[in-house]
């Protein structure tokens, strides 16, 4: 009995378990198999999800044919930066420096007391409500308010997964000391989270009033599954060590792993998977990959160990890293997005396993100049490196064992903030990184990463990536000394880049006079998709073809370095970069941040808007690019939402 003797329904069910590349191989077996895959809505939807980096949302009531149509229309719009009507949103309260953006929810801190750092309360809203508010309630009623009765240092969100906001606070005790806590609150109600056995997690308490330490502490918070990770920098000189990284099971309140950190080595972290974090080390110029091994309840917390150390390019003379911020969105998790108050009705979601992680690196030199760079790499690539090191550590001859540089001395408290200096403490033990393999940049980075130059203003906002896209602004000085900005979108989806490269090569050939049949050749349906016009597939005024599933042969990027293009309808200027580029190539070596030429190869497609805007930064969440207009104090005064046109 042949495989093709099975019923079409059974064959489709069997083939639905294959990934994109295997389905393309099956298409080449014979005409019958190719026709079956091309005519099956189920298989086409599965292939398009994989091609564009999404996963199906079974909670959405739409039929598969409608989901497939929306997915294709959405990706056509992304390829041309085809936005719906802009929606301007004036902030109806005094925002603070605290903000977050995830899962369609925008959160802003509110300042009532005039304290420059932190917030007194937090406000949040759904972006979908802001977009459709013209005929609805006044803007102030679109924002929900959460008041914890204490000064707020920062927050962390887990919206669709747990309906959870974790609020870091400092409050004054009866003895006029400052007590730091984490509050676990249900976002939709503003009350203690019902799944948290301990809705308040007590941290350190220091002998100084909150007014004296305001602005001298910071915290980075992330939640993935049942794990709550936070990196807390206490006011310098009051705790030893001065910073702590801790991992809790937030449902039980149990501390699982802990590590004391020396300032100013670490400033942030991000989860790469449910049990793996990336921890940039500013002093050593490295990224530490750490596995969270402990999940046992009712045992003492373990010391967080570094599993692998990835070295960044060597810094040039006089250069140092001042701060690194990082983010990956959405997060990989072992649980489902089942929070009833935020259950998504979207037909599909971005696939966390395909997401990129960004590292915004802020440097300074001995002359006082500051530069900002952004490093972009897929989370899966970093996890593969870690898995390789765990399964088969590289020999000593291949991995350089470089001793870490000495840490800078702690600044005396009287010099740092004017607070009374505490008694001296015992020195910290050696950090748990000595046994971890240290992989030189040249061995891990050039092929899987891409360095980009960034502006300082745009780099201070971290919610600029979602899935495999990254957004920023390119500042354009005007004749009247004002500043306008171009929205720039980078797409690091390798399948999408190959598809776009093939499409625009064929489009250029078409414009040079090749016949349509010769242009497409065998397998032209891979570009056109069943039932779509050739002009649409070729991007002649309509962007990318709706059935754009380029096969391996058509998608090769051989002999391609840079492919520039312009969309005739939206006038978006784009380029596809498939070859290595050198960071800061226009600078003399003595002015570069790194002391060696740094070339990176991660392919990308870059799209720049034709229109310019008065934005200080742009943010990204799902299918919305959000322009940020700032006041003279660099606080948010207005947001402008650009939603990708997706049809109905």
N, C-alpha and C positions, 0 to 999 in steps of 0.2 A: 504494500500500500504506500502510495506517495504522499508526501506532506500536503500537496495541492489537492488531494482527494478529500481532505477534510472540508467540512462546511466553512463558508466564509466567516460566520460568526465565531467559530472555534479558532480559526486561524488568526483572526483579528485579536482575540483574547490572548492567544499565545504570544503574538508579536508585540502586544502592548507592554510586555515585560522587558523588551529590549531597549537599549539606549539609542541615542540619535545615530551614532556612527554605525552600529550594527544594523539598524533599519536601512541606512543608506547602502550597506553591503547587500542586504536582502533585495533591494530594488534592482540591483545589477545581476541578480541570479537569472531572471528570465522576464519576458514581457508580462506573464500572468501575475507574478509576484509584484512587479512594478505597478501594474494596473490596480491590484488589490490595495496596496499601500497608498497610492495616489487617490483612490476613490473612497477610502475609509476616513470619515470625519474623526473618529476616535484616534486613529494613528496619526493623522495630520495634526490634531491638537496636541498629542503627546510629543511629536517632533518639534512643533513650534514652541512649546513650553521649554523644552531642553535647549533649543536654539537660542532663545532670548533670556534664559536664566530664571524661569518662573516655576512654580508648582501649583497644582490645582487647589482651589478652595472648595471642598465638597459641601460646605454650608451654603454656598451660593445657589439660588434656585434656578439660575439660567440653564438652558440646555447646552450641550457641548458645541453645537453649531454656532450659537450666539457668542459663547465664550471665545471660540476660535476667531470669529469676525472681529470682536473687540480687541483681542490680542494683536491681530494683524494691523488694525487701524491705529492702535496705540503706538506700535513700533514704527509705523510709517511716520506718525507725527513726531516721534522722538528723533528720527533721522533727519528731520527738516526743522526742528525746533518750532513746530506749528502749535502755538498756544491758543487757548480760548481767550475770551475777553479778560483783560487784567482786572483784578479786584483790589482796590486800595483799602487798607484797614488802619484807621487812626487808633492808637492805644488810648483807651479812656481812663487811664490811671498813670501814676508815676512809676515807670518800670525801673528795676534795679539791674545789676549785672548778671543775675541768675536767669538762665533760660534752658530749655530743652525742647527737642522736637523729635518725635518718634511715633510710629503707628497712627499717623493722622491726627495727633494731639500736639498742640503747641502750649508750652508752659512758660510763664514769665514771672519773675519775682516782682513784688510790689514794695516800694519804699515809702514808709509813712513817717519815720522818725528822722530822716535826713542822714542816717548813717551811710557812709560811702560804700561799704562792702556788705555783701549779703542782702537779706531782705527781711521784712517784717511779716509779710504774708506771701502766698503764692496764688496766682490766677492761672487757670487753664481753660482751653476751649478746643473744640473739634474744628479742624480746618474746613471741613465741609459746611459747617454752620456759618463760618465767616464769609465763605464764597456766596452763599445764598441769602445773605442777611438784608439785601436791599429793601425788601417788602416785609421784613420781619421786625422783631423787637429792636429797641435802641442798642447800640454797640455795647454799653455797659452791662446789659443783661445777657450777653452772649458768653460772658466769662464767669466761670465758677470760681469760688474763693475757698481757700484752705488756710485756716488760722490755727497754729499750734500753740499760741501763747508764749512764744519765745523767739529770740533772734535766730534767723535761719542762715546757715553758712552755705549750704548747697543741697541739691536734691538728686535723686536717681529714680528712673521710671521703668516699670514693666507693665505696659498698658494692656495689650491684648492677651498676654499670657496670664497675668495675675491680677489686673486692676489694682496695681500697687504703686505707691509713691513712698520712697524712703527719704526722710527729711533729717538732715544733720543740723543740730541746734546747739547753741550755748546759752546757758541761763545762770543767773546769779543765785547762789545758795544763801542760807540764813547767816553764814559766816562771811559774806561778801566775797566768796570765792567763785570761780567759774566752773561749771560742770558741763561736760560735753556728752551729748546723747544722740542716738538715732531713733527716730519715730517711724513706725511701720503703719501706714495709713492706707485705707481703701480710697482710691482716687475718686470714684464715682460718688461716694457719700461723704468723704472728709472725716470719717470716724476710724477708730482703730480697726486694723484689718482683721476680719474674723478668722483667718487661718493662722495668724501669728499667735503662738502661745505666750510670747513676751512682746507686747506692742512697743515697748521701749527698751533699747539696749544701752546700758550705761557704759560710757567710755572713761576717759581720764577726768580728773578734777585737779585744778591748779590754784595756787594761792595768789590770785589776782582777780580784780573785778572784770566783768565783761567789757566795760568801756575801755579798759587799759589794753586788752588783747584784741579788740576789734580790728580786723584787717591783717592780723598776724598769723592766721591759721587758714588752712584750706583742706578740702576733701574731694576725692574722686570716688564716685559710687557707680557700680554696675550690678544688675541682677540678671541671672540666667538660671532658669529652672528653680530649684530650691536653694541655690547658692546666692548669697549676698557677699560681694567683695567690695572692700573700701580701703582706700589709701588716705590716711589722716596725717596731715602736717600740723603739729601743735605749735603754739608760740615758742620761738627758739629759747632754749635754756631752761624750760620748766619741766620737761620730761626727758627721760633717758631710756631708749633712744628718742630722738626728737620727732620721728615719724614712725607710723606702724601700718603695715599691710595686714589685713585680717580677712578671713573667709568664714562666714557663718552659714548655718542652715537657718534661714530666716523664719521658717515655720516653727522650729523648735527653740530658736534662740541659742543654739549650741555653737560655740566657736570651734571650728574644725582645724584651721591652719593659721599660722601667724608668723610674721617676720618683722623684726625691728630694722628700721632703715636709717641711714645717715643722710641728713640734708647736706647739700641740695642734689644728691645723686638721682633721686627718683621724683618725678612730678606727676605721673599718670600711669594708667594701665588700661588694657582692654581684654575682654574675653575673646579668644579665637574659636573655642569650642566649649561644650559644657564643663570640661575639666582642664582647660589649658588657657593660660593668660600670657600676654606679651607685656613685658615690663621694661620700658626703655630706661637705660642708665646713662644719665647726662655726663657724669664724671668720667666714666670709662669709654664713652662713645660706642655703646653696644645696645643690643636688644636682647634681653633675657627671656627665654621661653621656659615657663614653669608649669609643671603638671600638679594639679590638686589631687593628691592620692587619698586623703582621709575623707571618708564618708560615714564613719562609725559614730553613733551617738553615745553620749555618756562616757567618753574617754577624754583625757587631757588633750588640748590642741597640739598638733605637731608643728614642727618647724617647716615652713615652706622652702623647698629646695629648688634650685635652678637646674633644669634638665639639659639646657643647651644655651650657649652664648653666641649670638651672631654679631660679628664685628662690623661696624660701619667703616666707610673709607677714612683713612688717616687724616686728621685735621691739619691744616697748614699752620705754620708758625704764627703764634699770637692769637689764633682762633680758638674758641671754646663754645660748647653748647650751653646756652642759658636755660632752655626749657624745651620739652618735647610734649606735645599732646597727640593723642591717637584715638581712633574710632573705627569700628566696623559695624555695619548695620545692613540687614537684620542679623540678630544673633542666632547661632545654632543652639538648639535646646533639645532636651530629652522629653519635654512635655508638649502638650498641644496648646494652641491659642484658644482657650475655652472660657475666658472671663465673660460672663453673660452681658455685662453692661457695655462691653466693647467688642462684641462678636462681629467680625467683619463680614460684610455682604459683597466684598469685591470678588470677581470671578476667579482671580488667581493672585498669588502672592510671590514676591521675590524669593528666590531659593537661597537660604542662608549659606549653604555649602559653597555657593559660587561667589560670595561677596568678596570685595577687596577691603583691605585695611589701609588707612592712611596714617602717616606719621608726620605731623607738622613740626619741623625742627627749626627753632629760633637760635641763632648764633650771634656772638659779638666778637670783636677783635680788640687788640691792644690800643687801637686808635679811637675806640668808642663807637664804631660803625656796627649796625645791626643788619643781618640778612636773614631771610626766611626761605626755607626749602620744604618741599613736600615729597615724601617717599611713599610710593604706592605699590602694593604687592597683594596678590590673592591670599586670603587666609588659608586656603587649601595648600598652597605652595609652602607656607611656613609649617603647616602641620605635617606635610610630607618630609620636610627636613628633620623635624623632631622625631617622627616615626623611624626614619632611617638611622638617626643617632641612637635611638633606644634599642632598635633591633640589632644594629651592627655599627658600633662606634667606629669612627674613622681612626686609622692608626696615628700614632704620635708624629710620624714623618709628614703626614698630610695636614693635620690640624696643628696650628701654631699654639703653643702654650705660652701666652703672653701674660706676664704679671700685671695686675691692674695698677694704674697709676695711683700715687698717694692721694688720699682725700684731702680737700681743702680744710683748714681748721675752722671750727665753729666760731662764728662771730660772737664776741661777748655780748651778753644781753643788753648791757647798758648802751652799747654802740648800735645794736639792731633796732631797739624800740624805745629805749629810755626806761624800761621797766627794771625793778631791782633784780640784780643777778642772784640766782639761786646758788646753794652750795655746790661745790664740784662733785661730779659723779665719776664712777668707775668707767674706764674706756670700754667701748663695745667690743664684743667678740668678733672674730673674722666673719664676714658674710658667707652664707652657704653657697658659694659659687666656685670654690677652688677646684672641686672635682668635676665640674661640668666641662664638656668639650667646648673649645672656643674656635669657631669657624671663621677664617678670614673672609673679608668682603669679596675678594676676587673669586672665592670658591662657591659662594652661595648667591650673591646679589645680582651681578650684571645681567644674567639671562632672564630672571623672573621679576625684576623690579623696573620701575621708571622713576627717576628723579625729575621734579619740575621746580622751576623758580616760582616763588610766590611773593605776594605783597604782605607787609606786616599787618595792614588793616584787615585783609581777607583771612589771614591765618589765625586770627584770634577767635574766629568762629569755627567750631569743630563739627557741627552737624551739616557737613557739606558732601557727604557720601551716602549712598543708599544702593544696595546691590552692587553692581559693577560700574556705576556711574559716579562721577565726581564733578562738582561745580565750583566755579570761582568767578572772579571779575577781573577784567583787564582794564586798568585805568587809562583814560584818554584825556590829557590836558587840552582844554579849549582855548580859543584866542582871547576870551575875556577872563582868563586865569581861573575859571571854574573847572571842576573835574566831573567828567562823565565816565560811565563804566559800560563795558560790553559784557554780556553774559556769555561765559565760556563753559561748555559741557564736554567732559571727556568720557568716552565709553571704552572700558577695558575688557569687554566681553570678547574673547578671542574668536568665537564663532561669528559674532556680529561683525567684527573687524574684517575677517576673511570674506564674509558675504558682501560687505560694503566695498571692499577692494575689488572683488570680481565685478560687482555691478558697475562701478565707475570706470573700470578699465574697458568694459564692454560699451559703456555710454560714449567714451571718448572715441572708440573705434567706429561707433555708429556716426558720430559727428564728422568723422574723417571720410565718410562715404562708403563704408562697407555695406554690402547688401544685408538685409535683415536676417535672411536665412543663414548666410555665412557667419554673421555676427554671433548668433546663438549656437548654432551647431547642434550636434546630438545632445539629447537631454535638456533641451531648452525649457522644458516644463519645470525644471528645478528652480529656475529663476522666476518664471511667469506664474507658476501655480495654476491649478485647473480653473478655467473659466475667467481668466483675467487678461486684460488687453496688454499687448506688447509694450505700448508707450508707458504704461504704469510701471511695468517691470524694469524698463530701462531708465526710469527716473526722469523722463522728459516732462517736467512740470507737475508730476504727482509723487515724487519721492520713490521710495523702495517698493518693489512689487509685493503685493499682499501675500503671495506664496513663496516668499524669499527663503527657500531652504536649499542653498547652494551645496552641491555635492563636493566631495573631496577634491576631485580633479579641477573643478571650476574655481574652487576656493583657494588654491595654492597662491602663495604670495612670492613666488620665485621672481627674482630680478626686479623687485618692487622696493623702493625706498620711501618716497613721499608722493602721495597722490592728492593734489589739491582739487577742490571742486566748489561750485557755487550752485545753490538751489535757485532755479529761475523764478519760483513763486514767492518763497519767503525771503529770498536774497541772503540766506544764511551762508556764511563762508566757512568751508570745512577743509580738513585735511586728514589723510589716513597715513599714520606713521608706522611702518612695519620693520624698520631697521634701527640699529643702535644709534643713539645720539649722545653727544658729549655735553655734560652739565657745565654751564657757564663758559661755553666755548668762545664767546667774544671777549673774555677777560684775559689779561696777562696772568701767568701762573702765580705771580706774587700777590695778586688781588683775589685769587680764588679761595674758597673756604677750605677745600681739601688740597693736600699737597701732592696729588697725583691726578691725572686725567680720569674722570669718572664717566664711563659709558654704560648706559642701560638699554635694554632691548624689549621690554614688555610692549607689545603692539597696542595701539589705541587709535580711536577715531575722535577728532576734535571738531566741535561745532561752535562757531562764534556768531552771536546775534548781529544782524545788520543795524538794528536800532540801538541807541545808547541810552543809559538811564543814570539817574542821580543816586546810585546805590553805593553804600560803603562796603557791602558784602552781599552774598546770596547764600541761601540755605537750600537743602534738598530733602524732600520726604516723598517717597513713592513717586507719584506722577505730578509733583508740584515743585516748581522752582520759586523760591520766595525771596524777593528783593527786600533789603533792609536799608531804610533811610535813617540816618543818625542826626542827632542834634549836636550842638557845639561841644557838649560834654561827652560825646561818643556814646550816648544812650539811645535806645531805639525810640524813634518818634512816630514811625509809620512803617507798615509792612505792605508789600504789593505781591499778591499771589498770581503766578503764571501757571495755570493748570494746563497740562498737555491735552490737546484736542483728541478725543477718543470716539466721537460719534455717540450714537444711542442704541 
